[in-house]
Amino acid sequence: MGCAENSSLTNHIKDAYSRVLSGGPVYLFLACLFFVLFIIGVISGIYSIFIAGSRHSYGASREIPLAMLIATYTFFVITSTGLCLVSSIGHIFGVRDFMPIAKRAVLLSAITILSGFLVIGLELENPFRLAIYMFVSPNFSSNIWWMGVLYAFELIFLAIEFIFIMIDNHKVSAAAGLFALFFGIAAISNLGGVFAMLQGREYWYGPYLPIFFIASALMMGCASIIFFTVIAYRIEEKSLDDAMASSLAAVGKLTMIMLAVVMFFTIWKMVTMTVGGTETILVIDALVKGPFAFNFWILEVGLGMIVPFALLMGSGGRRIGIMFIAAALMIFSFFFARLDMVVVGEIVPLYWDLGVKEYSVLNTYTPRWREILVVLGGIGFCGIAFMFGEKIFMDSGNARRPEGAESEGADNEP
Amino acid sequence: MIKKLLEAENLFKKSEKISEMDRREFLKIGLAVTGVFAGGSIVSAVSAAEKMFPPGTYVEKYPYKPHYSMVIRVDQCIGCRRCMNACVSTNSVPDYGWRTRVLEKEVSDAIGQKGEFIPILCNQCNNPPCVRACPVTATYKDKQNGIVMMNNKKCIGCKICIAACPYDARYYNEEKGAIDKCDFCFESKLSHGEKNVACSVICPTDVRVFGDLSNPQDRVYKLIHQLQKPVWVLKKETDAKPNIFYMKG
């Protein structure tokens, strides 16, 4: 029995290996590219922390202690929770249009959370101490402690959910998925709390971020599943089948709703800040016409909200290529939106109100190339894990539509 | 504010005997006005203490024994920055970091004195945001003396405490492999039996008065518990309940 299982596993690995190798030149080129990025990012991070020192390698400083790597971590884990949420709509709550995307969403959720862990692991000065003192010296009032615990549980339950999806045990996988969802939502709102509970930082402080993170997670989950599903079918060189096309159309509608929600969050954040006192007005100034204006207007608002919304509206849920472009723009812009959110919260000097010389100029931040390499390492890991995951675990051509569901008919060319 | 002042004055008229409460109320109003010029949150000594500790515990009991505190007589500072140098040499502070600093304020159109110096350091808060934020209790409030300490071997270097501190009192020390901050010279001096901190010892104009806020014989206690001169703290709105007090005179 055991021998037979081993043989089956060996065959499965051999099959997966041959599927990876037979992916074609573009697939293999991209896989190699992502792998190289991943390796370079890891080397850059290890060198920066353990050899050169982060002060000499990263752009973060005493004035801006949380910077690009924290923003990247935030980007990945928000996406992860979003994917978990999107997968749960079909897989746990039984909305049939969302079923075909569930398996891939679960896999991607685990991949993106690991990408986030990789980046933050290369940001911490002493990552090995974390593994020890998280357990032997916990601080239950710390959001970061809870963040570690909640994300670890989310990852564990995502893994269980995925394993049981693979062996077609949907009862157990749905139960595990429900726990993953619970821990995911708790983790993402708590991540908002990491910033929101810093009472010395006016831009972050308050209940806004924990709620906003949940809304933006769902938006990012939708955008990501559209983006990665289209690429997955490209990898397999197949057209979208009706079930998947119909599913992506439904996801597209949800994306538009969540985009609108995020737009309202953004508008009201900006509007309320105008009466929040001098420091928040300084932040608005920096965002609207200062050093962050390009990121805010062009990337966050333009390419991240208005253009994707228009594209999604124009796609009618059928023109998958346009939906793909909208999703790609949203993902790209969301990274800069998170970078802005993290950095602008620290640009007003802490003793600004004293009117002293030393704190009279807004703090500035410029990422350094080793920091950027770590970000690319995170993207590389995400990319290579996705590409291998597609070949090893997924079978894009066989995404089935539940019986009884109607096909909307579509121009399904990705 | 004016309305409150008038109301307070009426209270005085109503009774020939001015109660302690009325006296406090009067002081609060007067000092709040002064605070606009000082740039920090200004409060009377009594009300400051009431903000620091739960009601009723101010006079009766302090949370720590000794309750280390510092009063900064800000108008006495001449900006020589010997305190900064003393801190660096006493606590091996690297050139890329600082534990204490003297800030300079210049008001060119002010009448008379055109500027002032404001020393800053860790406020050893009673409700420290850094301690709450640290995931592994690498930074903690000493249960005996109330100093916010570091346990270097636990520090994971996440830097959330730097972001959490409203007083810009923390930095990452590469040599220590941990966050570094003012510990009121506990490691370098107090734990060896010395009674004063380096920045206070070196100060030629007696700006920094270090002592035990819970000891009625201590100079810090006397400076904080008087009502004649205004005493204020920085960033009162964060509710960190700092133990660095500022005053003039």
Interface residues (C-beta under 8 A of the other chain):
Chain A: G53 S54 R55 A60 R62 E63 P65 L66 E123 L124 E125 N126 P127 R129 L130 Y133 M134 S137 P138 N139 S141 S142 N143 I144 W145 M147 G148 V194 M197 L198 Q199 G200 R201 E346 P349 L350 Y351 D353 L354 G355 V356 K357 E358 Y359
Chain B: G39 G40 Y96 G97 R101 L103 E104 K105 E106 V107 I118 I120 P129 R132 A133 C134 P135 V136 T137 A138 K153 K154 C155 I156 G157 C158 K159 I160 I162 A163 A164 C165 P166 Y167 D168 R170 Y171 Y172 E174 G177 A178 L234 K235 T238 D239 A240
